Amino acid sequence: MVSDSLDAIHTDTMTTLSNSNKTHDTNKKNSHWDIVSMDATSLSRAIHRRALSCVEVMEAFLAQIDAHNPTVNAIVAMPERGTLLAQAKERDVQLASNQSMGPLHGFPQAPKDIAPVAGMVTTNGSLIFKDQITKVDSATNGRVRAGGAIFVGRTNSPEFGLGAHTYNKVYGTTRNAFNPSLTAGGSSGGAGVALALRMLPVADGSDMMGSLRTPAAFNNVFGFRPSPGSVPHGPGEEVFFQQFSVTGPMARNVSDLAMLLAVQAGFDPRLPLTRRQDDPRLFNQPLEIDLRGKRIGWLGNLNGHLPMDPELLTVTTRALEHFKTLGCSVEDAHPNFDLEQLWNAWLTLRSFTFAGGNAQHYESPERRALLKPEAVWEIEQGLNLSGPAVFAATKVRTAWYQELRRLFETYDFLVMPTTQIFPFDAEQHWPKEVAGQKMDTYHRWMQSVIPATMAGLPALSMPAGFSTTGMPAGIQVIGPLQHDFEVLQLGHAYDLASQYSRVLSPLLQRV
């Protein structure tokens, strides 16, 4: 039970932030604010009605980038401004002839600096690739380009996407949208911050160990990890075994998220695990639904297994009340599973996968010297694995999926905190301790994202309130396999009920 004093602190914090937002709304100093603050769905309609030109939109977002990116370092490798404005003008010419490329027509976008983009640098956050200009688009970046987006740069990511803190030796550190002295999260940290500060209307990312979810939680936006096969991830040298990393959308609300997902999703013949029968247009359907009677299982800190900041657990537990206002029931859910065994299986499969794709860098002394210690550690762990050890880990993963399937016989959705802590000091590489418990690996503090990843289930991170210092928290909704749209429907209703996503960063309030 939450104490009255904590409830009072929460109310005061929310009131202060809300009042700051109102002040911003009534004292706009930049004419571009009306454009960059629009929901992405509204922006798309305005562009297609020709109420806004693509040039106006580009100028507005570039002005927003100019205002905030020097502080947070979210968007990197930007092309020349004249080139971007010329592309925006081309989009206007197309619309004048009633030719629309799609819902993202004229949208500024900055793909994550992990997936390749034709004609742009793709560094993977590594000095090894700091000058690499890729020749092809990834599957989803190609779809976003074909949907009318204009690439204004890349969003920053940690080296090889390792660790939920976005820093690297190529571009430096990306800083939190609500407090630049703290981490943005990762690995889609640049995307999360760019969204929160209205430097992009929507954003893409990828998620292996919470890389769409952690930065969403740390920056008060939404990040969705789709079911494997829903959105093509790749192509690459290996297209059968790797099923941890998925590509997905990030946005400031669920409607915007669904709009981008409809562009990203769908079968790709180069990727045999994508699903031919899925129709991406499903995500364009209305999200409204009657949720009365739905049962939600609260996983919390997994029966105390996860060390967790006490205030964060209090804040996220309080957010459950919004499900109740929708007519849902909420009760504690208890997986019957050895969670340490699950973690060890994760370590095995993660290191095996990473070493398989990157051992060549380790084997070269020159390249190895450029790798961060965490990358070296992952590769060494993977190289020391036996075939039977990897197969045993896949059996643990299978058993975990079956355990969650058992829980879904009782519950329609499972919910738990996205992270175990609030954003930490940006100068710290990773937290060495959580709630008095020492972390034995560089990513142990992120263990809360493992349940959805290991089961291959869709998971949506949503804003869940704020600490007494105004830092965002997130909760993740986990749905049954391939029930992606149903997860978005619940998220949409929750967002309308909670209103947490409407709280602006103090950086925006000072504009």
C-alpha positions as CSV (number, residue, x, y, z in Angstrom):
1,M,0.0,0.0,0.0
2,V,1.4,3.4,-1.0
3,S,1.6,5.9,1.9
4,D,-0.3,9.2,1.9
5,S,2.9,11.1,2.0
6,L,4.2,9.5,-1.2
7,D,0.8,10.1,-2.9
8,A,1.1,13.8,-1.9
9,I,4.6,14.1,-3.3
10,H,3.5,12.5,-6.6
11,T,0.5,14.9,-6.8
12,D,2.7,17.9,-6.2
13,T,5.3,16.7,-8.8
14,M,2.6,16.1,-11.5
15,T,1.0,19.5,-10.7
16,T,4.3,21.3,-11.1
17,L,5.0,19.6,-14.4
18,S,1.5,20.2,-15.7
19,N,1.7,23.9,-14.8
20,S,5.0,24.1,-16.6
21,N,3.4,22.6,-19.7
22,K,0.6,25.2,-19.6
23,T,3.1,28.0,-19.3
24,H,4.9,26.7,-22.4
25,D,1.6,26.5,-24.4
26,T,0.7,30.0,-23.7
27,N,4.1,31.6,-24.1
28,K,5.3,30.1,-27.4
29,K,8.4,31.9,-28.7
30,N,9.1,29.8,-31.7
31,S,6.7,29.7,-34.6
32,H,7.8,26.2,-35.5
33,W,6.4,24.8,-32.2
34,D,2.9,24.4,-33.6
35,I,4.3,22.0,-36.2
36,V,6.8,20.0,-34.2
37,S,4.3,19.5,-31.3
38,M,1.6,18.0,-33.6
39,D,0.9,14.3,-33.3
40,A,2.5,12.4,-36.2
41,T,-1.0,11.3,-37.5
42,S,-2.2,14.9,-37.4
43,L,1.0,16.1,-39.1
44,S,0.5,13.5,-41.9
45,R,-3.0,14.7,-42.5
46,A,-2.0,18.3,-42.5
47,I,0.7,17.6,-45.1
48,H,-1.7,15.7,-47.3
49,R,-4.3,18.4,-47.0
50,R,-1.5,20.8,-48.0
51,A,-2.3,22.8,-44.9
52,L,1.5,22.5,-44.3
53,S,4.1,22.3,-46.9
54,C,6.9,19.7,-46.6
55,V,9.4,22.6,-46.7
56,E,7.7,24.2,-43.7
57,V,7.8,20.9,-41.8
58,M,11.4,20.4,-42.6
59,E,12.3,23.9,-41.5
60,A,10.4,23.5,-38.3
61,F,12.1,20.2,-37.3
62,L,15.5,21.5,-38.3
63,A,14.9,24.5,-36.0
64,Q,14.0,22.2,-33.2
65,I,17.1,20.2,-33.8
66,D,19.2,23.4,-33.8
67,A,17.6,24.4,-30.5
68,H,18.0,21.1,-28.6
69,N,20.4,18.7,-30.2
70,P,23.6,20.5,-29.1
71,T,22.5,19.8,-25.5
72,V,21.5,16.2,-25.9
73,N,23.4,14.8,-28.9
74,A,20.6,12.6,-30.1
75,I,20.8,13.1,-33.9
76,V,24.2,12.6,-35.6
77,A,25.7,12.5,-39.1
78,M,23.3,15.1,-40.6
79,P,23.4,15.9,-44.3
80,E,23.7,19.4,-45.6
81,R,20.6,21.5,-44.8
82,G,20.2,22.6,-48.4
83,T,20.0,19.0,-49.5
84,L,17.3,18.3,-47.0
85,L,15.3,21.3,-48.0
86,A,15.6,20.4,-51.7
87,Q,14.2,16.9,-50.9
88,A,11.3,18.5,-49.0
89,K,10.6,20.7,-52.0
90,E,10.5,17.6,-54.2
91,R,7.9,16.1,-51.9
92,D,5.8,19.3,-52.2
93,V,6.0,19.0,-56.0
94,Q,4.8,15.5,-55.8
95,L,1.8,16.4,-53.7
96,A,1.0,19.3,-56.0
97,S,0.5,16.5,-58.7
98,N,-1.6,14.4,-56.2
99,Q,1.3,12.0,-55.8
100,S,1.8,10.8,-52.2
101,M,4.5,8.3,-51.3
102,G,2.6,7.2,-48.2
103,P,1.8,8.3,-44.6
104,L,5.4,9.5,-44.0
105,H,5.4,11.8,-47.0
106,G,7.7,14.7,-46.1
107,F,8.5,13.4,-42.6
108,P,12.0,14.1,-41.2
109,Q,13.4,10.8,-40.0
110,A,16.8,9.7,-38.6
111,P,17.3,6.0,-38.6
112,K,19.1,4.4,-35.8
113,D,22.9,4.1,-36.4
114,I,22.8,0.3,-36.4
115,A,20.7,-0.6,-39.4
116,P,22.2,0.4,-42.8
117,V,20.9,3.3,-44.9
118,A,21.9,3.6,-48.5
119,G,24.3,6.6,-49.0
120,M,24.7,7.4,-45.3
121,V,27.3,6.5,-42.7
122,T,26.4,3.5,-40.6
123,T,29.0,3.4,-37.8
124,N,27.3,0.9,-35.4
125,G,28.7,3.3,-32.8
126,S,32.2,1.8,-33.4
127,L,35.5,3.4,-34.5
128,I,35.9,0.3,-36.7
129,F,33.1,1.6,-38.9
130,K,33.3,5.4,-38.3
131,D,33.8,6.0,-42.1
132,Q,31.5,3.3,-43.4
133,I,29.0,4.5,-46.1
134,T,26.5,1.8,-46.6
135,K,25.2,1.0,-50.1
136,V,21.8,-0.5,-49.2
137,D,18.9,0.1,-46.9
138,S,17.8,-2.3,-44.3
139,A,14.4,-3.8,-44.9
140,T,12.6,-1.3,-42.7
141,N,14.6,1.7,-43.6
142,G,13.8,1.0,-47.2
143,R,10.1,0.9,-46.4
144,V,10.3,4.1,-44.5
145,R,12.1,5.8,-47.4
146,A,9.5,4.4,-49.8
147,G,6.8,5.8,-47.5
148,G,8.0,9.3,-48.1
149,A,10.4,10.0,-45.2
150,I,13.4,12.2,-45.6
151,F,16.5,11.1,-43.7
152,V,17.9,14.0,-41.7
153,G,20.7,12.0,-40.0
154,R,21.1,9.0,-37.8
155,T,20.0,8.6,-34.2
156,N,22.9,7.8,-31.8
157,S,23.4,4.3,-30.4
158,P,26.0,2.7,-28.2
159,E,28.8,0.6,-29.7
160,F,27.1,-2.4,-31.5
161,G,24.0,-1.6,-29.5
162,L,25.5,-3.1,-26.4
163,G,24.2,-1.7,-23.1
164,A,21.3,0.5,-22.3
165,H,23.3,3.7,-22.2
166,T,24.0,5.5,-25.4
167,Y,27.6,6.5,-25.6
168,N,30.4,5.7,-28.1
169,K,33.8,7.0,-29.2
170,V,32.5,8.1,-32.6
171,Y,29.8,10.6,-31.6
172,G,29.9,10.8,-27.8
173,T,27.1,10.5,-25.3
174,T,23.4,11.1,-25.8
175,R,21.7,12.7,-22.8
176,N,18.3,12.4,-21.2
177,A,15.5,14.6,-22.5
178,F,14.3,15.4,-19.0
179,N,17.8,15.9,-17.4
180,P,20.8,16.1,-19.6
181,S,23.1,15.1,-16.8
182,L,21.6,11.6,-16.9
183,T,21.5,8.8,-19.4
184,A,19.1,8.6,-22.3
185,G,19.0,4.8,-22.0
186,G,19.7,2.7,-25.1
187,S,20.4,1.3,-27.3
188,S,17.8,3.4,-29.2
189,G,18.7,6.3,-27.0
190,G,19.0,8.9,-29.7
191,A,15.6,8.0,-31.0
192,G,13.9,8.2,-27.6
193,V,15.4,11.7,-26.9
194,A,14.7,13.0,-30.3
195,L,11.1,12.1,-29.9
196,A,10.7,13.5,-26.4
197,L,12.2,16.8,-27.5
198,R,10.1,17.0,-30.7
199,M,13.1,16.7,-33.0
200,L,11.4,13.9,-34.9
201,P,7.7,13.1,-35.3
202,V,8.2,9.3,-35.0
203,A,11.4,7.2,-34.7
204,D,12.6,3.7,-35.4
205,G,14.8,1.4,-33.3
206,S,15.7,-2.2,-32.6
207,D,15.3,-4.3,-29.5
208,M,17.4,-7.2,-28.3
209,M,17.6,-6.5,-24.6
210,G,15.1,-3.7,-24.2
211,S,16.6,-1.3,-26.7
212,L,13.2,0.1,-27.7
213,R,11.8,-0.1,-24.3
214,T,14.4,1.2,-21.9
215,P,15.0,4.6,-23.7
216,A,11.2,4.9,-24.0
217,A,10.8,4.6,-20.3
218,F,13.7,6.9,-19.5
219,N,12.3,9.7,-21.9
220,N,8.6,9.4,-21.3
221,V,7.7,8.0,-24.8
222,F,6.5,4.7,-26.2
223,G,8.6,1.9,-27.5
224,F,7.2,-1.3,-29.0
225,R,9.0,-4.6,-29.4
226,P,6.9,-6.5,-31.9
227,S,6.5,-10.3,-32.1
228,P,9.4,-11.8,-34.1
229,G,8.5,-12.0,-37.7
230,S,6.0,-9.1,-37.6
231,V,8.6,-6.6,-38.8
232,P,11.6,-7.6,-40.9
233,H,14.9,-7.3,-39.2
234,G,17.8,-7.4,-41.6
235,P,18.7,-8.8,-44.0
236,G,22.1,-10.0,-42.8
237,E,24.5,-12.8,-43.1
238,E,22.4,-15.1,-40.9
239,V,18.6,-15.1,-41.2
240,F,17.4,-18.2,-39.4
241,F,18.9,-18.5,-35.9
242,Q,18.9,-15.0,-34.6
243,Q,15.4,-14.2,-33.2
244,F,16.3,-11.9,-30.3
245,S,16.7,-8.6,-32.1
246,V,13.6,-7.1,-33.6
247,T,13.0,-3.8,-35.4
248,G,10.1,-1.7,-34.2
249,P,8.7,1.8,-33.7
250,M,8.9,4.5,-31.1
251,A,6.5,7.4,-30.8
252,R,4.9,9.9,-28.4
253,N,1.5,8.2,-28.5
254,V,0.1,4.8,-29.6
255,S,-1.7,6.1,-32.7
256,D,1.6,7.4,-34.0
257,L,3.3,4.2,-33.1
258,A,0.7,2.2,-35.0
259,M,1.1,4.4,-38.1
260,L,4.8,3.8,-38.3
261,L,4.4,0.1,-37.5
262,A,2.0,-0.2,-40.5
263,V,4.9,1.0,-42.7
264,Q,7.5,-1.2,-41.1
265,A,5.6,-4.5,-40.8
266,G,5.0,-7.2,-43.4
267,F,6.6,-10.1,-45.2
268,D,10.0,-9.8,-46.8
269,P,11.2,-12.8,-49.0
270,R,14.8,-12.2,-47.9
271,L,13.8,-13.0,-44.4
272,P,12.2,-16.4,-44.1
273,L,10.9,-15.9,-40.6
274,T,8.7,-13.0,-41.5
275,R,5.0,-13.9,-41.9
276,R,3.4,-13.8,-45.4
277,Q,-0.1,-14.0,-44.1
278,D,0.1,-10.8,-41.9
279,D,-1.5,-7.7,-43.3
280,P,0.3,-4.6,-42.0
281,R,-2.9,-2.6,-42.7
282,L,-4.2,-4.1,-39.5
283,F,-2.3,-1.5,-37.6
284,N,-4.2,1.3,-39.3
285,Q,-7.5,0.1,-37.8
286,P,-9.1,2.1,-34.9
287,L,-7.4,1.4,-31.6
288,E,-10.5,2.0,-29.5
289,I,-11.9,-1.0,-27.7
290,D,-14.0,-1.9,-24.6
291,L,-11.5,-3.4,-22.1
292,R,-14.0,-4.1,-19.4
293,G,-13.4,-7.5,-17.9
294,K,-9.9,-7.9,-19.2
295,R,-7.5,-9.5,-16.7
296,I,-4.0,-8.1,-16.1
297,G,-1.3,-10.0,-14.3
298,W,1.1,-7.8,-12.4
299,L,4.6,-9.3,-12.4
300,G,6.2,-6.5,-10.4
301,N,9.7,-7.3,-9.4
302,L,9.2,-11.0,-10.1
303,N,8.6,-12.0,-6.5
304,G,11.6,-10.1,-5.3
305,H,14.0,-11.6,-7.8
306,L,14.7,-8.3,-9.5
307,P,16.5,-5.7,-7.4
308,M,14.5,-2.5,-8.0
309,D,14.6,1.1,-6.9
310,P,11.8,1.3,-4.2
311,E,10.4,4.6,-5.5
312,L,10.3,3.2,-9.1
313,L,8.3,0.2,-7.9
314,T,6.0,2.5,-6.0
315,V,5.5,4.8,-9.1
316,T,4.8,1.9,-11.5
317,T,2.5,0.1,-9.0
318,R,0.5,3.3,-8.8
319,A,0.1,3.4,-12.6
320,L,-1.9,0.2,-12.4
321,E,-4.9,2.2,-11.2
322,H,-5.4,3.5,-14.8
323,F,-6.1,0.0,-16.0
324,K,-8.7,-0.3,-13.3
325,T,-10.4,2.9,-14.5
326,L,-10.7,1.1,-17.9
327,G,-12.6,-1.7,-16.3
328,C,-9.7,-4.2,-16.2
329,S,-8.9,-6.3,-13.1
330,V,-5.4,-6.3,-11.9
331,E,-3.9,-9.0,-9.7
332,D,-0.4,-10.3,-8.8
333,A,0.9,-12.9,-11.2
334,H,3.6,-15.4,-10.1
335,P,5.6,-17.3,-12.7
336,N,6.7,-20.8,-11.5
337,F,10.2,-20.7,-12.9
338,D,13.8,-20.6,-11.9
339,L,14.5,-17.0,-13.0
340,E,18.3,-17.3,-12.4
341,Q,18.3,-20.2,-14.8
342,L,16.5,-18.0,-17.3
343,W,19.1,-15.3,-16.9
344,N,21.9,-17.7,-17.4
345,A,20.2,-19.0,-20.6
346,W,19.9,-15.4,-21.8
347,L,23.7,-14.9,-21.2
348,T,24.5,-17.9,-23.2
349,L,22.3,-17.1,-26.2
350,R,23.2,-13.4,-26.2
351,S,27.0,-14.1,-26.2
352,F,26.6,-16.9,-28.7
353,T,24.7,-14.6,-31.1
354,F,27.0,-11.6,-30.6
355,A,30.2,-13.6,-31.0
356,G,28.9,-15.3,-34.1
357,G,28.4,-11.9,-35.8
358,N,31.5,-10.1,-34.4
359,A,34.3,-12.5,-33.6
360,Q,36.2,-11.3,-36.7
361,H,36.8,-8.0,-35.0
362,Y,38.1,-9.7,-31.9
363,E,40.5,-11.9,-34.0
364,S,42.1,-8.8,-35.5
365,P,44.5,-7.2,-33.0
366,E,43.9,-3.8,-34.6
367,R,40.1,-4.0,-34.4
368,R,40.1,-5.6,-31.0
369,A,41.9,-2.6,-29.6
370,L,39.0,-0.4,-30.8
371,L,36.3,-2.5,-29.1
372,K,34.8,-1.4,-25.7
373,P,35.4,-3.9,-22.9
374,E,31.8,-5.0,-22.8
375,A,32.0,-6.1,-26.5
376,V,35.3,-8.0,-25.8
377,W,33.6,-9.7,-22.9
378,E,30.6,-10.8,-24.9
379,I,32.7,-12.2,-27.7
380,E,35.0,-14.1,-25.3
381,Q,32.0,-15.5,-23.5
382,G,30.5,-16.7,-26.8
383,L,33.8,-18.2,-28.1
384,N,34.0,-20.4,-25.0
385,L,30.6,-21.9,-25.4
386,S,29.9,-25.5,-26.5
387,G,27.2,-26.6,-28.8
388,P,25.4,-28.6,-26.0
389,A,25.4,-25.5,-23.8
390,V,23.8,-23.4,-26.5
391,F,21.1,-26.0,-27.1
392,A,20.5,-26.4,-23.4
393,A,19.8,-22.6,-23.3
394,T,17.3,-22.9,-26.1
395,K,15.5,-25.5,-24.1
396,V,15.3,-23.1,-21.1
397,R,13.9,-20.5,-23.4
398,T,11.3,-22.9,-24.6
399,A,10.3,-23.8,-21.1
400,W,9.9,-20.1,-20.2
401,Y,7.7,-19.5,-23.2
402,Q,5.5,-22.4,-22.1
403,E,5.3,-21.0,-18.5
404,L,4.1,-17.6,-19.8
405,R,1.7,-19.3,-22.1
406,R,0.3,-21.0,-18.9
407,L,-0.1,-17.6,-17.3
408,F,-2.0,-16.3,-20.4
409,E,-4.6,-19.0,-19.7
410,T,-5.5,-16.8,-16.7
411,Y,-4.5,-13.3,-17.8
412,D,-5.1,-11.4,-21.0
413,F,-1.9,-9.3,-20.5
414,L,1.1,-9.3,-18.2
415,V,2.5,-6.0,-16.9
416,M,5.7,-5.1,-15.2
417,P,8.1,-2.2,-14.8
418,T,10.2,-1.5,-17.9
419,T,13.3,-0.7,-15.9
420,Q,14.6,-1.4,-12.4
421,I,15.9,2.1,-11.8
422,F,15.4,5.7,-12.9
423,P,18.0,7.2,-15.3
424,F,21.5,7.3,-13.9
425,D,24.5,9.6,-14.3
426,A,25.5,9.9,-17.9
427,E,29.2,9.8,-17.0
428,Q,28.7,6.3,-15.5
429,H,29.1,3.5,-18.0
430,W,26.6,1.3,-16.2
431,P,25.1,1.0,-12.7
432,K,27.3,-1.2,-10.5
433,E,24.6,-1.6,-7.8
434,V,20.8,-1.6,-7.7
435,A,18.9,-1.4,-4.5
436,G,21.9,-2.5,-2.6
437,Q,22.7,-5.5,-4.8
438,K,25.9,-5.5,-6.8
439,M,25.5,-6.1,-10.6
440,D,27.7,-9.0,-11.8
441,T,27.5,-8.0,-15.5
442,Y,27.3,-4.7,-17.4
443,H,23.6,-5.5,-18.3
444,R,22.3,-7.2,-15.2
445,W,20.6,-4.0,-14.1
446,M,18.4,-4.4,-17.2
447,Q,17.1,-7.9,-16.3
448,S,13.5,-6.6,-16.3
449,V,13.4,-6.6,-20.1
450,I,14.4,-10.3,-20.4
451,P,11.0,-12.0,-19.8
452,A,9.5,-10.6,-23.0
453,T,12.6,-11.1,-25.1
454,M,13.2,-14.7,-24.0
455,A,9.6,-15.6,-24.7
456,G,9.5,-13.8,-28.0
457,L,6.4,-11.9,-27.0
458,P,5.2,-8.4,-28.0
459,A,6.0,-5.8,-25.4
460,L,5.0,-2.1,-25.3
461,S,6.8,0.3,-22.9
462,M,4.5,3.1,-21.8
463,P,5.0,6.2,-19.6
464,A,4.1,5.4,-16.0
465,G,4.6,8.5,-14.0
466,F,7.5,10.4,-12.4
467,S,9.9,10.3,-9.5
468,T,9.9,13.0,-6.9
469,T,12.6,14.7,-9.0
470,G,10.5,14.6,-12.1
471,M,12.3,11.7,-13.9
472,P,10.2,9.4,-16.0
473,A,9.3,5.8,-15.3
474,G,7.8,3.2,-17.6
475,I,5.8,0.0,-17.5
476,Q,5.7,-2.7,-20.2
477,V,2.6,-4.5,-21.4
478,I,3.4,-8.0,-22.5
479,G,0.9,-9.8,-24.7
480,P,0.4,-13.3,-26.0
481,L,2.4,-14.3,-29.0
482,Q,1.4,-12.4,-32.2
483,H,-1.3,-10.4,-30.3
484,D,0.6,-7.2,-31.2
485,F,-2.5,-5.1,-32.2
486,E,-4.3,-6.1,-28.9
487,V,-1.3,-4.8,-27.0
488,L,-1.4,-1.5,-28.8
489,Q,-5.2,-1.2,-28.1
490,L,-4.6,-1.6,-24.4
491,G,-1.7,0.8,-24.6
492,H,-3.8,3.4,-26.4
493,A,-6.6,3.2,-23.8
494,Y,-4.1,3.4,-20.9
495,D,-2.4,6.4,-22.4
496,L,-5.7,8.3,-22.7
497,A,-6.5,7.4,-19.1
498,S,-3.2,8.2,-17.6
499,Q,-2.1,11.3,-19.6
500,Y,1.5,10.8,-18.5
501,S,2.8,11.1,-22.1
502,R,1.5,14.7,-22.2
503,V,4.1,15.9,-19.7
504,L,6.8,17.8,-21.4
505,S,10.5,17.8,-20.8
506,P,11.7,20.8,-18.8
507,L,14.0,21.6,-21.7
508,L,10.9,22.3,-23.8
509,Q,9.2,24.2,-21.1
510,R,12.1,26.7,-21.1
511,V,11.9,27.4,-24.8
